[in-house]
Amino acid sequence: MITRRRSTFPVVLQIVLLLLVCLPQPGDSLSSGAGSVVEIAGMHTTRANHTSTLLPDGEVLIAGGFGGSGTESHPYASAETFDPRLGRFQTAGSMTIGRSGHTATLLRSGKVLIVGGWIGRYDARRTAELYDPATRKFSITGEMVEERAGSTAALLADGRVLICGGVDRNMNALSSAELYDPLTGAFAPTGAMREPHGEAHTSTVLRDGRVLITGGGSGRYPSQTIYRTAELYDPATGKFTVTGPMIVPRHKHAAVMMSDNKVLIVGGSDNRDWRGQYSSAELYDPGTETFSPTADMSTMRFKLPDAVVLLAGGKVLVAGGGSFAEIYDPVKKTFSRTEGSFGSAHFFASATPLLGGQVLITGGYFASEGRLPSAATAWIYKP
């Protein structure tokens, strides 16, 4: 009698297959706990240095921008909206002029204030306009006291909007600031900053109503001056006072107010610009008016001022200046990479939190064969 030995191969194969099924799969947000980024149908127009604003009805207004390096002289007047229910973009009329490097602020009325920016290469303007979601149209409002591009805007507790810094058409850095009153539709000067923070600085509204200004620079590359300094604007007095300074000088960075009352500052660069990018981050404590280091990001990032947002659970999404997104955990004080990729690093992209807790990420320009073309691509971040 011949005894046949039973092969163990099928059993081994079953075990291997079972392990493969149980292992985390690519794109599975649970594999990292940091969520995932998924590409969706893109915008109608390629855009970088545009604005992205969440409207009261849950749609997102995308306005202006330009087509990438070499096209700065022809910024877009066009706008479009993203409807998260349909998952697609639709045209939304045009601004009165083309703009890039402008600001967009949602007012209490539900309208969006669009201010300043470049209407051509080194051609800043004083003009401002309002977008009305009810009519899907733009209309002129009061002019600023000074022409500005690369300025910042902050919505104050009383409904007015603080416009800070920027540069004029001669690339002179501005230390001046002004206030827009939606009740009168007019701009009026307020106290000046201690230093001309110029373009590429940040403005962040604190819980107590003051506004934190960080970094920025003056002059032109390669002779520009980049600031470590920070200032606080008090709406009650209309004055700026010195606070800080930051640990390192930064421009083209991002700042976001967190749930724990601190401000997270991420990335940016020094006066070497592309060659001086940071992976570092720091925290500003309004109670002590000091900055302290926190963990480094997973990669160096700059040109991301509008691509960092606070999530519903208190964590922070960093979605610009790199080929992937990452999450900052304020409890663990760590950064962790999300699932998914942008394919390449996108600069001057935007990220906008949606009402359901997800985040819309749009556009930006990227490096390709010595050029910097902008993208129409869009993604959704899912926690």
C-alpha positions in Angstrom: 0.0 0.0 0.0 1.3 3.3 -1.0 0.7 6.2 1.4 0.3 9.6 -0.3 1.4 12.6 1.7 -1.2 15.4 1.6 0.2 18.6 0.2 0.2 21.6 2.5 0.3 24.2 -0.4 -3.4 24.9 -0.4 -3.4 25.6 3.3 -0.3 27.9 3.0 -2.0 29.7 0.1 -5.2 30.3 2.1 -3.2 31.8 5.0 -1.3 34.1 2.6 -4.5 35.2 1.0 -6.1 35.8 4.4 -3.1 38.0 5.5 -3.3 40.0 2.3 -7.0 40.7 2.9 -6.4 41.8 6.5 -3.4 44.0 5.7 -4.2 47.8 5.2 -4.8 48.6 1.5 -3.5 51.6 -0.4 -5.9 54.5 0.1 -7.3 53.0 3.3 -7.5 56.0 5.8 -7.4 53.7 8.7 -3.9 52.6 7.8 -2.4 55.8 9.1 -5.2 57.3 11.0 -4.6 60.6 9.3 -7.3 60.4 6.6 -6.9 60.4 2.8 -6.8 62.7 -0.2 -8.8 61.7 -3.2 -8.8 63.4 -6.6 -12.2 64.6 -8.0 -13.3 66.2 -11.3 -11.3 69.4 -11.7 -12.1 73.1 -12.1 -13.0 74.7 -15.4 -9.8 76.8 -15.3 -6.2 76.1 -14.2 -5.5 78.4 -11.2 -2.8 79.4 -8.8 -2.7 82.2 -6.3 -6.5 82.2 -6.4 -9.0 82.5 -3.4 -11.3 79.9 -2.1 -14.2 80.8 0.2 -16.9 78.7 1.9 -20.3 80.2 1.4 -23.2 80.0 3.9 -25.0 77.4 1.7 -22.0 75.1 1.7 -20.7 75.9 -1.8 -17.2 77.2 -2.3 -16.4 80.3 -4.3 -13.2 80.1 -6.4 -12.1 83.4 -7.8 -9.2 84.8 -9.9 -5.6 83.5 -9.9 -3.3 83.0 -12.9 -2.1 80.2 -15.1 1.3 79.7 -13.6 4.8 81.2 -13.9 5.1 83.5 -16.9 1.3 84.3 -17.0 1.3 86.7 -14.0 0.5 89.6 -16.4 -2.8 88.0 -17.2 -4.7 87.1 -14.0 -8.2 85.7 -14.3 -11.4 87.6 -13.8 -13.4 84.4 -13.9 -14.9 82.6 -11.0 -16.5 79.3 -10.3 -18.3 77.5 -7.4 -17.9 74.0 -6.1 -21.1 72.2 -5.0 -20.2 69.4 -2.6 -23.6 67.8 -3.1 -22.9 67.3 -6.8 -19.1 67.0 -6.4 -18.4 69.3 -9.3 -17.6 72.9 -10.3 -19.8 75.3 -12.2 -19.1 78.8 -13.6 -20.0 81.8 -11.4 -19.7 84.9 -13.5 -16.6 87.1 -13.5 -15.1 89.7 -11.3 -15.0 93.3 -12.6 -11.2 92.9 -13.3 -8.7 90.0 -13.3 -6.9 89.5 -9.9 -4.2 87.3 -8.3 -2.7 87.8 -4.9 -6.0 89.3 -3.7 -7.9 88.5 -0.6 -11.5 87.1 -0.2 -13.4 87.5 3.1 -16.9 86.1 3.9 -18.9 88.9 5.5 -21.7 88.5 8.0 -24.2 89.4 5.3 -23.1 86.2 3.4 -21.4 88.3 0.6 -17.7 87.9 -0.1 -15.4 90.9 -0.1 -12.7 90.7 -2.8 -9.8 93.2 -2.2 -6.8 94.4 -4.2 -4.3 92.1 -5.8 -2.3 92.1 -9.0 -4.3 92.9 -12.2 -1.0 92.5 -14.2 2.6 91.9 -13.5 3.7 94.5 -10.9 0.4 96.3 -11.2 -1.5 96.5 -7.9 -4.8 98.3 -7.5 -7.0 99.9 -4.8 -10.3 98.4 -6.1 -12.6 96.1 -4.2 -15.8 94.2 -5.0 -18.5 92.1 -3.5 -19.8 88.7 -4.6 -23.4 88.1 -3.9 -24.3 84.3 -3.7 -28.0 85.1 -4.2 -27.4 86.6 -7.7 -24.0 84.9 -8.4 -22.7 88.3 -9.5 -19.9 90.7 -8.5 -20.3 94.4 -8.0 -17.9 97.3 -7.1 -17.6 98.5 -3.6 -15.4 101.3 -2.0 -11.8 101.7 -3.0 -8.9 101.1 -0.5 -6.9 104.0 0.8 -3.8 102.5 -0.9 -3.2 100.1 -3.7 -2.2 96.6 -2.4 -1.3 93.2 -3.6 -0.2 90.3 -1.4 -1.9 91.9 1.6 -3.9 89.9 4.2 -7.5 90.3 5.4 -9.0 89.4 8.8 -12.6 89.5 9.8 -13.0 91.3 13.1 -15.5 90.5 15.8 -17.5 93.7 14.9 -17.9 92.7 11.3 -15.2 95.0 9.9 -12.3 93.7 7.8 -8.7 94.5 8.6 -6.4 94.8 5.5 -2.7 94.7 6.3 0.5 95.3 4.4 1.1 94.0 1.0 3.1 95.9 -1.7 2.3 98.6 -4.2 2.9 98.5 -8.0 6.5 99.6 -7.4 7.0 96.6 -5.1 7.4 98.8 -2.1 6.5 96.9 1.1 3.7 98.6 3.0 3.4 99.0 6.8 0.0 100.6 6.6 -3.3 99.0 7.3 -7.0 99.9 6.8 -10.5 98.8 7.8 -13.4 98.0 5.5 -16.9 98.8 7.0 -19.6 96.7 5.3 -22.3 99.0 6.6 -20.9 102.0 4.6 -18.9 100.1 1.9 -15.9 102.3 2.6 -12.3 101.8 3.7 -10.6 104.0 6.3 -7.0 104.0 7.6 -6.1 102.5 10.9 -2.8 102.3 12.8 0.3 101.3 10.9 2.4 98.2 11.6 5.8 98.7 13.3 7.5 97.1 10.2 6.6 96.9 6.6 5.7 93.2 6.6 4.9 93.5 2.9 3.7 90.5 1.1 3.8 86.8 2.2 3.0 87.5 5.8 0.0 86.0 7.7 -2.9 87.5 9.7 -4.7 85.3 12.3 -7.6 86.4 14.4 -7.1 85.3 18.1 -9.9 84.2 20.4 -9.7 87.6 22.2 -10.3 89.5 19.0 -6.8 90.7 18.4 -5.0 89.9 15.2 -1.6 88.2 15.0 0.7 89.3 12.1 3.8 87.1 11.5 6.8 87.3 9.2 6.7 88.5 5.6 9.4 90.5 3.9 10.4 93.6 2.0 12.6 94.2 -1.0 13.1 91.9 -4.0 14.9 88.6 -4.3 17.9 88.1 -3.8 18.2 91.2 -1.6 14.9 90.9 0.2 14.7 91.1 4.0 12.6 88.4 5.7 11.2 89.1 9.2 11.2 87.0 12.4 9.0 89.7 14.0 5.4 89.5 14.9 2.8 92.1 15.9 -0.6 92.3 17.4 -3.4 94.5 16.2 -6.0 95.5 18.8 -9.3 96.6 17.3 -10.2 98.5 20.5 -7.3 100.9 20.1 -6.6 100.6 16.4 -2.9 100.1 17.1 -0.2 97.5 16.5 2.2 96.3 19.3 5.2 94.1 19.1 5.0 90.5 20.2 7.1 87.4 19.7 9.5 87.1 17.8 9.3 83.9 15.9 12.1 81.3 16.2 13.2 81.9 12.6 12.4 84.5 9.9 9.6 83.3 7.6 7.7 84.3 4.5 5.3 82.4 2.2 4.4 80.3 5.3 0.9 79.6 6.8 -0.7 80.2 10.2 -3.9 78.8 11.7 -5.8 79.4 14.9 -6.2 76.1 16.8 -8.8 74.9 19.2 -6.4 75.0 22.2 -6.0 78.8 21.7 -2.6 78.6 20.2 -1.5 79.5 16.6 0.3 77.0 14.5 2.9 78.4 12.1 4.2 76.0 9.4 6.8 76.1 6.7 7.8 79.1 4.6 11.3 80.1 3.7 14.1 82.5 4.4 15.6 85.0 2.0 16.9 82.3 -0.2 13.3 81.5 -1.3 13.2 78.2 -3.1 16.6 77.1 -1.6 15.6 78.2 1.9 12.4 76.3 2.5 11.5 75.1 6.0 10.0 71.8 7.3 9.9 73.4 10.7 6.8 74.6 12.6 6.2 76.6 15.8 3.4 77.6 18.1 2.4 81.0 19.3 0.8 81.3 22.8 -1.3 84.4 23.2 -1.2 84.1 27.0 2.6 84.5 27.1 3.0 86.2 23.7 5.9 83.8 22.9 6.7 81.3 20.2 8.0 77.8 20.9 9.1 75.0 18.6 7.0 71.9 17.8 7.6 68.9 15.6 8.9 69.2 12.1 6.7 68.4 9.1 7.5 65.4 7.0 8.8 67.6 4.2 9.9 71.1 3.4 7.0 73.4 2.3 6.5 77.0 1.3 4.0 79.0 -0.8 1.1 77.5 1.2 -0.7 80.4 3.0 -4.2 79.4 1.9 -3.7 75.6 2.0 -3.7 74.9 5.8 -7.0 74.5 7.7 -8.3 73.6 11.1 -10.3 70.4 11.1 -13.5 69.8 13.1 -11.7 67.5 15.6 -9.0 70.0 16.4 -6.3 68.7 14.2 -4.8 70.7 11.3 -4.5 69.7 7.7 -1.4 70.9 5.8 -2.2 70.5 2.1 0.1 72.9 0.2 3.7 73.1 -0.9 4.2 69.4 -1.0 3.3 66.3 -3.1 1.2 64.9 -0.2 -0.8 66.3 2.7 -0.2 65.8 6.4 -2.0 66.2 9.7 -0.8 68.0 12.8 -2.1 66.6 16.1 -2.0 69.3 18.8 -2.2 66.7 21.6 0.7 64.5 20.4 2.4 67.5 18.8 3.3 65.4 15.8 2.8 65.5 12.0 1.6 62.4 10.1 1.2 61.8 6.4 -2.2 61.2 4.9 -3.0 58.5 2.4 -3.1 59.6 -1.3 -0.9 62.0 -3.3 -1.1 65.2 -5.4 1.4 63.7 -7.8 3.8 66.7 -7.4 4.2 69.6 -5.0 1.6 72.3 -5.7 2.4 75.9 -4.7 -0.2 78.7 -4.0 -3.0 76.1 -3.9 -6.0 76.5 -1.6 -7.8 74.4 0.9 -11.3 75.1 2.2 -13.1 73.2 4.9 -16.6 72.0 3.9 -19.6 71.9 6.1 -19.5 68.1 6.5 -15.9 68.0 7.8 -14.2 67.2 4.6 -11.8 69.7 2.9 -11.7 70.9 -0.8 -8.2 71.4 -2.2 -7.8 73.2 -5.5 -5.2 74.2 -8.1 -1.7 75.7 -7.4 1.3 75.5 -9.8 3.9 72.8 -10.0 7.3 72.2 -11.4 7.4 70.6 -14.9 10.5 70.6 -17.2 11.7 73.9 -16.0 8.3 75.5 -16.1 5.7 76.2 -13.4 2.2 75.6 -15.0 -0.8 75.9 -12.8 -3.4 73.1 -12.4 -7.2 72.8 -12.6 -7.0 69.7 -10.4 -9.0 69.3 -7.3 -9.1 66.9 -4.4 -11.2 66.1 -1.4 -9.6 65.3 2.0 -11.5 62.8 4.0 -10.8 62.5 7.7 
